[in-house]
Amino acid sequence: MITASPRHCEEQQDAAIQYFVIASAARQGLINDFTGISSPYEAPDTPELTIDTANLPLETCVDKFIELLRLQGRIFQAAPFFES
C-alpha cells in the first residue's frame, strides 16, 4: 500500500518528531539519498491500494484500507457482541 499525497502533507500527518529531525538534516545535506528529498521517490508500478490522503477524509482512507484487508482475507467482519 502507498499513500498518494504531497510530501508536505505526509510531514503534517506524521506524529513522530523523529521524521522532522531526520528530514531537516536531509534538507541541509547532512543525509545522502533520503527518499523524496535528496533522492527521488519511485512509486510502485502496481500498488495494491492507493489512498489519496491529501484529498480524502480520514474515515474514507481507513475504510478503503480495511476493505482491502477484508478482500485479502486478513481480517474478517466481526459478529455483533450482543444480539438484539
Rosetta silent file (secondary structure, phi, psi, omega in degrees, C-alpha in Angstrom):
SEQUENCE: MITASPRHCEEQQDAAIQYFVIASAARQGLINDFTGISSPYEAPDTPELTIDTANLPLETCVDKFIELLRLQGRIFQAAPFFES
SCORE:     score description
SCORE:     0.000 S_00000001
   1 L     0.000  141.740  172.188    0.000    0.000    0.000 S_00000001
   2 E  -128.591  158.994  172.172    1.137    3.529   -0.671 S_00000001
   3 E  -106.559  136.108 -179.141   -0.346    6.860    0.191 S_00000001
   4 L  -103.844   90.911  177.992   -0.653    9.363   -2.625 S_00000001
   5 L  -151.680  152.770  178.942   -0.107   12.735   -1.060 S_00000001
   6 L   -60.980  154.610 -178.892    2.436   15.524   -1.334 S_00000001
   7 H   -55.901  -38.564 -178.143    5.453   15.384    0.961 S_00000001
   8 H   -64.648  -29.873  176.617    4.230   18.412    2.927 S_00000001
   9 H   -71.053  -41.000  178.121    1.004   16.525    3.748 S_00000001
  10 H   -59.719  -42.322 -179.173    2.969   13.494    4.900 S_00000001
  11 H   -66.332  -36.142  178.812    5.035   15.684    7.189 S_00000001
  12 H   -68.396  -34.747 -175.941    1.883   17.301    8.629 S_00000001
  13 H   -83.874  -20.204 -175.824    0.287   13.918    9.290 S_00000001
  14 L   -77.492  114.772 -176.852    3.364   12.275   10.787 S_00000001
  15 L   -77.700  -18.873 -175.661    3.065   12.488   14.563 S_00000001
  16 L   -81.710  122.902  179.637    6.632   11.327   15.204 S_00000001
  17 H   -64.941  -22.760 -178.372    9.059   14.204   15.656 S_00000001
  18 H   -57.307  -40.756 -179.696   11.852   11.911   14.524 S_00000001
  19 H   -60.543  -43.556 -178.005   10.812   12.263   10.873 S_00000001
  20 H   -62.595  -40.343 -179.875   11.017   16.051   11.066 S_00000001
  21 H   -66.286  -46.485 -178.458   14.502   15.943   12.574 S_00000001
  22 H   -67.898  -43.197  179.320   15.807   13.462   10.015 S_00000001
  23 H   -63.250  -37.281  177.703   14.111   15.228    7.067 S_00000001
  24 H   -62.871  -42.674  178.324   15.572   18.537    8.228 S_00000001
  25 H   -64.297  -37.876  178.272   19.040   17.006    8.283 S_00000001
  26 H   -66.572  -39.471  178.817   18.491   15.627    4.769 S_00000001
  27 H   -65.553  -29.232  178.787   17.395   19.063    3.503 S_00000001
  28 L   -83.513   -1.620  179.012   20.591   20.535    4.940 S_00000001
  29 L    85.013   11.080 -178.900   22.625   17.943    3.030 S_00000001
  30 L   -82.585  -18.730  178.653   23.670   16.027    6.138 S_00000001
  31 L  -125.090  124.522  178.852   21.992   12.800    4.980 S_00000001
  32 L   -88.167  154.476  173.528   22.503   11.485    1.465 S_00000001
  33 L    56.446   42.392  176.233   19.942    9.525   -0.555 S_00000001
  34 L   -87.235  114.970 -174.740   16.932   10.435    1.585 S_00000001
  35 E   -55.065  127.938  178.021   13.899    9.337   -0.427 S_00000001
  36 L    89.129  -11.902  179.566   11.793   12.254   -1.584 S_00000001
  37 L  -119.763  -68.532  179.751   14.347   14.901   -0.589 S_00000001
  38 L  -102.997    0.009  177.466   17.842   14.143   -1.864 S_00000001
  39 E  -140.202  141.546 -176.047   16.835   11.007   -3.761 S_00000001
  40 L   -67.340  148.100  173.137   13.780   10.586   -5.997 S_00000001
  41 L   -87.489  128.182 -179.689   10.695    8.790   -4.750 S_00000001
  42 L  -114.767  102.670  179.195    9.779    5.929   -7.039 S_00000001
  43 L   -66.942  147.339  177.485    6.157    4.864   -6.611 S_00000001
  44 L   -63.899  149.777 -179.451    5.415    1.206   -7.277 S_00000001
  45 L   -66.842  -40.424 -177.180    4.074    0.416  -10.754 S_00000001
  46 L  -134.875   76.074  178.509    1.091   -1.563   -9.485 S_00000001
  47 L   -67.814  150.758  176.948    0.283   -0.874   -5.825 S_00000001
  48 L   -67.455  -30.274 -177.516   -2.410   -2.991   -4.217 S_00000001
  49 L  -154.491  137.091  173.201   -4.068    0.163   -2.931 S_00000001
  50 E  -121.904  125.956 -179.513   -3.578    3.877   -3.389 S_00000001
  51 E  -118.801  120.460 -178.933   -5.151    6.216   -0.853 S_00000001
  52 L   -84.207   81.565 -173.874   -5.220    9.937   -1.608 S_00000001
  53 L   -68.166  -16.961  178.865   -4.728   11.144    1.967 S_00000001
  54 L   -77.950  -22.318 -173.412   -4.447   14.781    0.902 S_00000001
  55 L  -122.627   -4.916 -179.453   -7.987   14.846   -0.505 S_00000001
  56 L  -112.486  146.226  175.913   -9.994   12.180    1.332 S_00000001
  57 L   -65.116  153.433 -179.286  -11.343   12.281    4.887 S_00000001
  58 H   -52.391  -45.005 -177.599   -9.599   10.056    7.422 S_00000001
  59 H   -59.728  -40.281  178.554  -12.656    7.796    7.753 S_00000001
  60 H   -66.057  -41.835  178.274  -12.707    7.129    3.998 S_00000001
  61 H   -60.499  -46.283 -179.697   -8.980    6.324    3.983 S_00000001
  62 H   -64.307  -43.472  179.222   -9.391    3.865    6.854 S_00000001
  63 H   -58.850  -42.186  179.638  -12.446    2.273    5.212 S_00000001
  64 H   -63.220  -41.901 -179.959  -10.511    1.722    1.972 S_00000001
  65 H   -67.057  -44.456  179.503   -7.634    0.088    3.848 S_00000001
  66 H   -63.508  -40.104  178.324   -9.923   -2.143    5.920 S_00000001
  67 H   -61.349  -41.168  176.589  -11.813   -3.206    2.790 S_00000001
  68 H   -60.384  -45.981  179.899   -8.539   -4.280    1.153 S_00000001
  69 H   -62.054  -37.626  176.552   -7.624   -6.340    4.231 S_00000001
  70 H   -65.547  -45.443 -179.873  -11.071   -7.986    4.167 S_00000001
  71 H   -61.566  -32.077  179.139  -10.776   -8.785    0.447 S_00000001
  72 L   -83.377   -5.025 -179.579   -7.382  -10.369    1.097 S_00000001
  73 L    76.362   18.543 -179.513   -8.783  -12.461    3.950 S_00000001
  74 L   -85.235  -26.760  174.001   -6.504  -10.839    6.500 S_00000001
  75 L  -136.756  158.648 -178.366   -9.363   -9.602    8.682 S_00000001
  76 L  -125.791  155.592  176.457  -12.977  -10.637    8.974 S_00000001
  77 L   -67.888  125.519  179.859  -16.181   -8.809    9.776 S_00000001
  78 L   -75.234  142.014  174.797  -16.785   -9.220   13.486 S_00000001
  79 L   -75.960  151.100  178.021  -20.129  -10.576   14.586 S_00000001
  80 L   -60.143  140.288 -179.216  -22.161   -8.329   16.884 S_00000001
  81 L   -69.561  -43.385  179.230  -21.281   -8.938   20.528 S_00000001
  82 L  -112.971  134.310  175.744  -24.868   -8.583   21.665 S_00000001
  83 L   -96.070  139.624  179.821  -27.818   -9.770   19.675 S_00000001
  84 L   -81.839    0.000    0.000  -30.992   -7.730   19.819 S_00000001
